[in-house]
Amino acid sequence: MRIAVTGGRGVLGRLVVERLAGHDVRVVSRRSGPGLVSADLKTGRGLAEAVAGVDAVVHCATEMRRAAEVTMTRNLVEAVRDAHVVYVSIVGVDRVPLSYYRGKLAAEEVVAGSGLPWTVLRATQFHDLLRVGFARLSSLPLLFAPNVPVQPVEVAEVAQRLAELATGEPLGRAPDFGGPEVRDVPDLARSFLAATGRRRRVVRVSLPGGVFRAYRAGGHLGGDGGRTTFEQHLAALPDPFGGYRHN
């Protein structure tokens, strides 16, 4: 199959590209270079040429600003002629009133209303997101951790699922993909400290507002498919700090 991957140089996208080995894969990027197809999702420049003749597009590129996320997704579906569009979203975008989540939800609606064959996969938070957050916070004598549950998932497992979806039939809204365990953030923070040999006191904090109220209620939890626990994720890394080591 001929498959385009947006955001194919990112944390998720590059793993999707690896798992599509054996197919004719185009890595769509604003940059130019070997193995890249240059196009700009924000302006639409070069997109029609980048996705011309493909059988599927895996849309991994993302933008924190809601309007930009929607614009990039709209530009993409308008450039695609009849390919299967696979969009990766987040579990809870319809339940947690976070601006970034609202952008992902609006982008889902763009994909679903495009008239193209489509699949949307919602995944829970990646292990990497928590690990990098803990690495940064551990520079302080106290590690402050929000008192909320999470269901983290291994990014490589999400990439594998996206590759399967891209090479399969369109599903519309695919079953949510979540990690194997629901855990409290402070508990995971202690696991990070144990794995890295850091001695820090973990302080549970309850944050105000509708976003954290939705998190505490589990609005971002759900789905299955992931098998790797947070501790297994840490154990597999040569350096759990991942570039965020502090003295």
C-alpha positions, 0 to 999 in steps of 0.5 A: 500500500501507499501510505502517507504519515503526517508528523512522521518525525515525531515521537509517535509518527516515526514509530508508525513509519517503522511499523509500516515497513514493507509498504510505500510510506511517505513521511510528510513534513514541513522540512526537506530532506532524504525520505521526506515529502515537503508540505505545510499542513497549516497553509496547505502548501504542497499537501495535494502533491504529498498525498496524491495517489496514496491509499491511506493517510495516518495523521499524527501531526498535532498542534496544541492550539485548537484552531491550528489543530482544526486547520491542519486537519481540514487542509489535509482532508481537503487535499486527499481525494479518496484515501482512508484517513486515520486520525489519532486522538485522545481518550476523553476529548469529549469529557475533559474541558481542556482546550487541546482536547477540544481541538482534537474533538473538533478535528475528529468532527472534521475527519468524520464529516469529510466524506472520505473513508475514515478511522479515529483512534483515541488513545490514553496518555503515553508513558513518555508524557508522565516520565518526562514530567516526573524528570522535570519535577524531580529537580525540586526537593519535593515532587508535587504530583496531581492526585488524579488517576491515569491509564498510561500506554506505551507509544509503540503499542499505539503506533502498532495499532495505527499501522494495523488500522491504516492497512485495514478497512475504515472503522469510523470510531475505533475502540479506544486504546488504553494502557493495562493499568489505572494508577494514581499519578503520585504512585507512578511518581514513586515508581519513577523515583525508584527506577532512577535512584532519586530520593524525593518526597512525593506530595499529592496536590489537588488542583482546582477547576473543571479540567482536574475535576474531570480528571479526578472523575476519570473522564480521560480513562478507558479502552484497552489493548496496551500491555506494557506497564509504566515500570516496564517502560522505565526498565526498558530505557537506557536513561529514564530521564531522557535528556532531563537529568538534573543534579 
